[in-house]
Structures are given as C-alpha cells and as structure tokens.
C-alpha cells in the first residue's frame, strides 16, 4: 500500500532533531483521523496568506486572528503570534507577492511513498522569485527549521516542481520564527541523496509501526 502524506508531514519529519522525534511524527500521522477542514488548525490563516497576491493588505491577517471565538483562545493566541512574525518578515524583506495556485505536483518513491507538493505563495525578494512553502506549526523544541535540517524537504520541493516544468527557486518560511530558508543549489546531488535516505527512513519507520484502527 502506498503511503500518502502532505509536504508539511514530511517537513515535520525531516526537521525533527532525533530518531525518537521522527518516530513520534510517524505515529501521529498514522493515528490521526481522515482530513476534515473543521479540524485543520491553520486553515483560516493559510488560506488568507494564499490570497495576499490579490490583496496584499496585511491587516486582513490581523482580522483573521481576532475573529477566532472566545472558546478558541489558544488558536487566537497562536494566530496572533504567527501573524506578528509574518508581518515582521514582510517589513524586513519587502516581498512582492504572486500567486502559485496552479503550481503543484506529486513526489513519489518506488510506489511506496507519495507526497503532495505545493507552495503556499510566491515571493519576489531582491529580484528573485521564490516559491514558498510556509511551515504553519506551533513552535516545538524537538523541531528545527534550518538549512541543514530541511535540505531534504527543499530537495523534494525542487525535484517535484522541476518535473512539472517550474524552474524558480524554492524556499521554506518558518512562520513561528519569521525566517526564510531558501534552497542552496550548490549541493544539489548531496541534497537529493539525503532526500532519498530520509524518505526511505520514513517508509521503514512507517512499516515498523502498527497504526491504530479507527474503524
């Protein structure tokens, strides 16, 4: 059976600092229910960011955070914190947003693993147009989004989008720190080898764990 996951799933696995953390990521993916938009914590903010190319007014993001109801204070606080860091990044880098709505592909390995690959938004920074995957997650001490830790995910982005005919560089924006991690094309072969090893590790870990039965 082919394992099908999101790019965020793989990124979380890739950025985990230890094998124990990686194993826990796989367990959580296996144990969760089928996708339901009502339980997608970051859906409202993610969709608002995707619309910025049409209307780059960042106050819309503040409104999204403030609109969370009183009984979802935890979500409101995390949204407010994420919006603040996103706005800080925008003030510092002054990106010009562009739509990447139709840019997507499937990355696969040996019919064992399929990953849906698609950036959230395009950003033109200093004359370079980046296809940006935004990491929408609450800050976790077991996860580090740095060039060294997520090179495999960047290689996955590049490989999948290159295959679809898209040649612009990719980057990951960690919304919890407001830092952009662009791809480094000087180590393409090494990064692609690391991606293969990391994907095989994910598959092997998955197959060693017995998933919970939700039926």
C-alpha positions as CSV (number, residue, x, y, z in Angstrom):
1,X,0.0,0.0,0.0
2,X,1.3,3.4,-0.9
3,X,1.8,5.9,1.9
4,X,0.3,9.3,1.1
5,X,1.2,12.3,3.2
6,X,1.4,16.1,2.9
7,X,4.5,18.1,2.4
8,X,4.0,19.5,5.9
9,X,4.1,16.0,7.2
10,X,7.4,15.2,5.5
11,X,8.8,18.6,6.6
12,X,8.0,17.9,10.2
13,X,9.6,14.5,10.0
14,X,12.7,16.0,8.2
15,X,13.1,18.8,10.7
16,X,12.8,16.6,13.8
17,X,16.1,16.5,15.8
18,X,16.1,12.9,16.8
19,X,15.0,9.4,15.7
20,X,12.7,9.4,18.7
21,X,11.0,12.6,17.5
22,X,10.8,11.2,13.9
23,X,9.1,8.1,15.2
24,X,6.6,10.1,17.1
25,X,5.8,12.2,14.0
26,X,5.1,9.0,12.0
27,X,2.9,7.7,14.9
28,X,0.8,10.9,15.0
29,X,0.3,10.7,11.2
30,X,-0.8,7.1,11.4
31,X,-3.1,7.7,14.4
32,X,-4.9,10.8,13.1
33,X,-8.4,10.8,11.6
34,X,-9.0,11.4,7.9
35,X,-8.7,15.1,6.9
36,X,-11.5,17.3,7.9
37,X,-11.3,21.1,7.3
38,X,-13.1,21.7,10.6
39,X,-10.1,20.3,12.5
40,X,-7.4,21.9,10.3
41,X,-5.8,24.3,12.9
42,X,-4.1,26.6,10.5
43,X,-6.6,26.5,7.6
44,X,-8.0,30.0,8.1
45,X,-4.6,31.7,8.2
46,X,-3.1,29.6,5.4
47,X,-6.0,30.5,3.1
48,X,-5.7,34.1,4.0
49,X,-2.0,34.2,3.1
50,X,-2.7,32.5,-0.2
51,X,-4.9,35.4,-1.1
52,X,-2.3,38.1,-0.5
53,X,-1.3,38.3,-4.2
54,X,-4.8,39.6,-4.9
55,X,-4.9,41.9,-1.9
56,X,-1.6,42.5,-0.1
57,X,-3.2,44.3,2.9
58,X,-1.7,42.5,5.9
59,X,-4.4,43.9,8.2
60,X,-6.6,41.1,6.8
61,X,-4.4,38.6,8.7
62,X,-4.9,40.5,11.9
63,X,-8.7,40.3,11.3
64,X,-8.4,36.6,10.8
65,X,-6.6,36.2,14.1
66,X,-9.0,38.5,16.0
67,X,-12.1,36.7,14.6
68,X,-11.4,33.4,16.4
69,X,-14.1,32.9,19.0
70,X,-13.6,33.2,22.8
71,X,-13.7,29.4,23.2
72,X,-10.7,29.1,20.9
73,X,-8.3,31.3,22.9
74,X,-5.4,29.0,22.2
75,X,-5.9,29.2,18.5
76,X,-6.4,33.0,18.6
77,X,-3.1,33.4,20.5
78,X,-1.2,31.2,18.1
79,X,-2.7,33.0,15.1
80,X,-1.8,36.4,16.6
81,X,1.8,35.3,17.3
82,X,2.2,33.9,13.8
83,X,0.7,37.0,12.1
84,X,3.1,39.2,14.0
85,X,6.1,37.2,12.9
86,X,4.9,37.1,9.3
87,X,4.4,40.9,9.3
88,X,7.8,41.4,10.8
89,X,9.3,39.2,7.9
90,X,7.4,41.3,5.3
91,X,8.6,44.6,6.8
92,X,12.2,43.4,6.8
93,X,12.2,41.7,3.3
94,X,9.5,43.8,1.5
95,X,8.5,40.9,-0.7
96,X,6.2,41.3,-3.7
97,X,3.6,38.5,-3.6
98,X,2.5,36.5,-6.6
99,X,0.1,33.6,-7.0
100,X,1.3,29.9,-7.1
101,X,-2.3,28.5,-7.1
102,X,-1.6,26.1,-10.0
103,X,1.9,25.1,-9.1
104,X,1.9,21.6,-7.6
105,X,3.0,18.1,-8.2
106,X,3.3,14.6,-6.5
107,X,6.8,13.5,-5.3
108,X,6.9,9.7,-5.1
109,X,9.4,6.9,-4.3
110,X,9.1,3.4,-5.6
111,X,5.3,3.3,-5.3
112,X,5.8,3.3,-1.5
113,X,5.5,7.0,-0.7
114,X,3.6,9.9,-2.3
115,X,3.9,13.5,-1.1
116,X,1.6,16.3,-2.3
117,X,4.0,19.1,-3.1
118,X,2.7,22.7,-3.5
119,X,3.9,26.1,-2.2
120,X,1.5,28.4,-0.5
121,X,2.7,31.7,-2.0
122,X,5.2,33.3,-4.3
123,X,7.5,36.0,-3.1
124,X,9.7,38.2,-5.2
125,X,12.6,39.3,-3.0
126,X,15.6,41.3,-4.3
127,X,14.7,40.4,-7.9
128,X,14.4,36.7,-7.2
129,X,11.1,34.9,-7.3
130,X,10.8,32.2,-4.7
131,X,8.1,29.5,-4.5
132,X,7.5,29.5,-0.7
133,X,6.2,26.7,1.4
134,X,5.1,28.1,4.8
135,X,5.5,26.0,7.9
136,X,2.4,26.5,9.9
137,X,3.1,24.8,13.2
138,X,3.3,25.7,16.9
139,X,6.9,26.1,18.0
140,X,8.3,22.7,19.1
141,X,11.7,22.3,20.8
142,X,12.1,18.9,19.0
143,X,11.9,20.6,15.6
144,X,14.4,23.0,14.0
145,X,13.8,24.6,10.6
146,X,17.2,25.4,9.4
147,X,19.0,25.0,6.0
148,X,20.9,21.9,7.4
149,X,17.8,20.3,8.9
150,X,15.3,20.8,6.0
151,X,17.6,20.3,3.0
152,X,15.8,17.1,2.1
153,X,12.4,18.9,2.0
154,X,13.8,21.7,-0.1
155,X,15.2,19.0,-2.5
156,X,11.7,17.4,-2.6
157,X,10.2,20.7,-3.5
158,X,12.7,21.4,-6.2
159,X,12.6,17.9,-7.7
160,X,8.8,17.8,-7.8
161,X,8.4,21.3,-9.2
162,X,11.2,20.9,-11.7
163,X,9.4,17.8,-13.0
164,X,6.3,20.0,-13.5
165,X,8.3,22.5,-15.6
166,X,8.7,25.1,-12.8
167,X,12.3,26.4,-12.5
168,X,12.1,29.2,-10.0
169,X,13.9,28.6,-6.7
170,X,12.1,27.2,-3.6
171,X,12.1,28.3,0.0
172,X,10.6,27.5,3.3
173,X,9.2,30.2,5.6
174,X,9.0,29.2,9.2
175,X,6.1,31.3,10.4
176,X,7.0,30.7,14.1
177,X,10.3,32.5,13.7
178,X,9.7,34.6,10.6
179,X,12.8,33.3,8.9
180,X,13.1,32.2,5.3
181,X,15.2,29.2,4.4
182,X,16.0,29.2,0.6
183,X,17.3,26.3,-1.3
184,X,21.1,26.0,-2.0
185,X,21.8,24.8,-5.5
186,X,25.5,24.3,-4.8
187,X,24.8,20.9,-3.1
188,X,22.0,19.5,-5.3
189,X,23.4,16.0,-5.6
190,X,24.1,15.7,-1.9
191,X,20.7,17.1,-1.0
192,X,18.9,14.7,-3.4
193,X,20.8,11.7,-1.9
194,X,19.8,12.9,1.6
195,X,16.2,13.1,0.4
196,X,16.3,9.5,-0.8
197,X,17.7,8.4,2.6
198,X,15.2,10.5,4.5
199,X,12.3,9.2,2.5
200,X,13.4,5.6,3.0
201,X,13.7,6.2,6.7
202,X,10.2,7.5,6.8
203,X,8.9,4.4,4.9
204,X,10.8,2.0,7.1
205,X,9.6,3.7,10.2
206,X,6.0,3.6,9.0
207,X,6.2,-0.1,8.2
208,X,7.7,-0.9,11.6
209,X,4.8,0.8,13.5
210,X,1.4,-0.7,13.7
211,X,-1.2,2.0,13.0
212,X,-4.3,2.4,15.2
213,X,-7.6,1.1,13.8
214,X,-10.0,4.0,13.5
215,X,-12.9,1.9,12.1
